[in-house]
């Protein structure tokens, strides 16, 4: 007798569907499921490679710096 998992078509999931608790936007629920990534997850900076982490810190600092500059020049 063959195992039933060998009889599955390649488009069928071999495990139970895990649906996210709440998608970010219900309109994107199908697209998120199709892409396989699920809902967007919070970034854990410590798990990223060093180069990407440094670039992320630089971009974050630039955005905060531009915001502070815009606010400071607006009220002077």
C-alpha positions in Angstrom: 0.0 0.0 0.0 1.2 3.5 -0.8 1.4 6.3 1.6 -1.5 8.7 1.1 0.9 11.7 1.1 2.3 10.4 -2.2 -1.1 10.7 -3.8 -1.4 14.4 -3.1 -1.2 16.7 -6.1 1.7 19.2 -6.0 -0.7 22.1 -5.6 -2.3 20.6 -2.4 -0.9 21.2 1.0 0.5 18.2 2.8 -0.2 19.8 6.2 -3.1 21.5 7.7 -3.7 25.1 6.7 -2.6 27.5 9.3 -4.6 30.7 9.0 -3.2 33.9 10.7 -5.2 35.2 13.6 -5.9 38.6 11.9 -4.5 39.7 8.6 -3.3 43.3 8.4 -5.9 44.1 5.7 -8.7 41.7 4.9 -8.5 42.7 1.2 -4.9 41.4 1.1 -5.7 38.1 2.8 -5.8 36.1 -0.4 -2.6 37.6 -1.7 -0.8 37.0 1.6 -1.9 33.3 1.6 -0.9 32.9 -2.1 2.6 34.4 -1.5 3.2 32.1 1.4 4.6 34.7 3.7 1.6 35.1 5.8 1.0 38.4 7.5 3.8 40.9 7.8 5.8 40.2 11.0 7.7 42.6 13.2 11.4 42.9 12.3 13.7 41.5 14.9 16.9 43.5 14.3 19.2 41.1 16.2 18.5 38.3 13.8 19.4 40.2 10.6 22.9 40.1 9.1 25.2 42.9 10.3 25.3 44.8 7.0 21.5 44.9 6.7 21.2 45.8 10.3 23.6 48.8 9.9 21.8 50.0 6.8 18.5 49.8 8.7 20.0 51.8 11.6 21.3 54.4 9.2 18.0 54.8 7.4 16.1 55.0 10.7 18.5 57.6 12.0 18.2 59.6 8.8 14.4 59.6 8.9 14.4 60.7 12.6 17.0 63.3 11.8 15.0 64.7 8.8 11.9 64.8 11.0 13.6 66.6 13.8 15.2 69.1 11.2 11.8 69.7 9.6 10.2 70.3 13.0 12.9 72.6 14.2 13.1 74.8 11.1 9.3 75.1 10.9 9.0 76.7 14.3 12.0 79.1 14.1 
